Amino acid sequence: MRAVHPATEDTAMPKIVWMIGLLVLSNVFMTFAWYFHLKHKAWPLVMAIGVSWLIALPEYILHVPANRLGHTAFGGPFTAPQLKVIQEAITLLVFAAFSVLILKEKPRINEYIAMCMIFGAVVVAMWGRTSPTVGVHPQAPVVEPAVDPESLARHE
């Protein structure tokens, strides 16, 4: 029996949907790993670090496949820099919800403005996006020398 990857032709859901879903889930875990300990002042630092690492493990298990699904080297539509910008925007969305719902800290208007600027970065990163071929660089134009080296050798 052949193992089927969840984002292959065998499913109706395109790779980008799987990628975004996995990035959202991974960011939920990572946001908890980074900030949940702030609600537990009584935890010693070592305990906060240990709990955070245990929460972070599922983040890696979700984030690595998300990057592979989205990256051009694995048939996805995005370059690594584009994936990073998308991931940062998702992180901000997840963090904003976490901050309000879990930490009970509402971001200030200037923080919302800063977040919108990062969402603008996603738009900028996607401008002119094509499906680049990873590892293949366009050849540099061939520049003909202004003087023919053979004719110089004949005149010497």
Secondary structure, 3 states (H helix, E strand, C coil): CCCCCCCCCCCCCCHHHHHHHHHHHHHHHHHHHHHHHHHCCCCCHHHHHHHHHHHHHHHHHHHHHHHHHHEHHHCCCECHHHHHHHHHHHHHHHHHHHHHHCCCCCCCHHHHHHHHHHHHHHHHHHCCCCCCCCCCCCCCCCCCCCCCHHHHHHCC
